[in-house]
Amino acid sequence: MSAAPTTHAPASRSSAPARLFPATLAWLFLGALTLYFLFPIFWLLVSATKDTSEMGGTNGFWFADAGFLSGLWDNVDTLFTTEDGVFGRWLLNSAVYAGLGALGSTVVSAFAGYALAKFRFAGRDAVFAGILGGVLVPGTVLALPLFLLMSRLNLTDTYWAVLLPCLVNPFGVYLCRVYTAAAMPDELLEAARIDGAGEVRIFTTVASRILSPALVTVYLFSFVSIWNNFFLPLVMLTDRDLWPATLGLYGWQQQSMTMPEVTTVVITGSLVSTLPLMVVFFAMQRYWRAGLTVGSLKG
């Protein structure tokens, strides 16, 4: 007697909308966040196309009546000719502070994080605990002690007064230490030592490539933080030729209270000063990769 053929009930289709609902919510939430973060940039772009007379007399959320390109070009030209083009020097100062400071901070963080993760020495845990404590200390709290220290060293009103404090980045050390412990297998280091490589060569030829995602992250975080830094240059610098763009725009903003025509210059300068951050981010984004050690060791 043959068995009756079994029939399978069709898969329920009611679970498909249930799966799509959380995904739709997630997309809506991310879209709302994107609009929230991009809206100030859009407002800057709109406002940078207007002159002072149009600021209050036109739609605050749309471009000037004269046109987008013509209004923006006129304001940018005014920005770079005001006070003999001092804003260009401020931008260059910001690039020096952020570029060199972030590079030095990344190198120091990489060496320190690698040493804390892969070398055993007395007091290692205490050093790491102190670094974690440094992450919790706001930078503004250290501004006055740093000023007193730089004053004793006769380094105030110099580039070093801003660059040297930027080299110490507790969060960067913490990130490099955690990433090294997770991504750098001890077997790979032992193999390099057996081949006769020294510790410096191991770090520069092996570890630095594996740690490149963490190093790029530290560099970008440091670059953005130093570029936007305001309080430290305010404390350290009185020479206008050494000011970064943030401090220069603040000075112009103070003038706009009595000279309203400066408001347009401040807004246009704020827009222009965001462009280097975008360029650096998109230029280095391709180096943000994970899993560089996959396949380096046999299972």
PyMOL commands that set and color helices and strands:
alter all, ss='L'
color gray80, all
select helices_A, chain A and resi 15-47+52-55+68-118+124-135+139-152+160-166+170-183+186-194+199-210+212-227+231-236+240-242+245-255+262-287
alter helices_A, ss='H'
color red, helices_A
deselect
rebuild
show_as cartoon
